[in-house]
Amino acid sequence: MSAFLNGLIFLDLDGTIEDSRADMANAAAIVRNQLGLEKWPTESFFPYVIKGMDFLYRQCFPEALADPSVLEGNYVDENQILLELDRIYTLEYSRRINESTRCYPGMAECLAQLASDYTLALYTNKPEGLSKLLLEKLEIASHFQLVYGGDTLPESKPSALPLKTGIQQIARTLGCDATEVQSRSIMVGDSAGDIVAAKNANIRSIWAGYGYYAEQPPGPDAVARQPSELPGLIAKILD
């Protein structure tokens, strides 16, 4: 049986494959300094860099949203301000995207094993371009057949749209019914949004209990306490 038919495994990125909080926080600190804003301790950014980019910009640079003159240029609405913050932050973060970011212990080996048995897809709220860059820097990009970032489609987590889109794409590749692929699809992630997205797509889920969130969300089909447990849990679910 081909890897496609064995199963389609969606994985989250930040907090599931790797821990990128330090590099994301450092980039935010640098941007605040560039904008002439009050200096914050690096660790104070950590709660703000794990919930998507819109949340990051609003929480890390509230002064710019309250007073657009903080930014160079004439910004007349909030969307323009957020776009400019996105431009500035993306530039700085991409320069240091893997200064300290590494795969969780055992994850690189886990991904290699999973990629030999299943089709792997990435579903993250990190922007697609940054996600692909980080996968390349971590030397794991070749394991993934599909990449859905927070800006790839009109909806992101906890939406099921990227999951359903990936299932349909693999079904077209195989020339089979999407329900067949759906029945052998699993979402792996560390946040409640990952588990909710899986439920919304009517697929199974595994909570990455070693990731950013200490409290287990309701509803996962299994819990992985370390990456090395994932192959066995996936095989058990799909058996």
Protein Blocks (a to p, Z undefined) as FASTA:
>chain_A
ZZklnoccdddfehplpccklmmmmmmmmmmmmnopacddfklmmmmmmnojklmmmmmm
mmlmmmmmlpgcjdfbfklmmmmmmmmmmmmmmmmmmmmgccdehklmmmmmmmmmmccd
dddfbdfklmmmmmmmnopmmmpmbdcdfklpmbdcfbfklmmmmmmmmmmmnopafklm
mmmgccddfbfklmmmmmmnopacdddfklmblbdcehiabdcfbfklmmmmmmmmmZZ
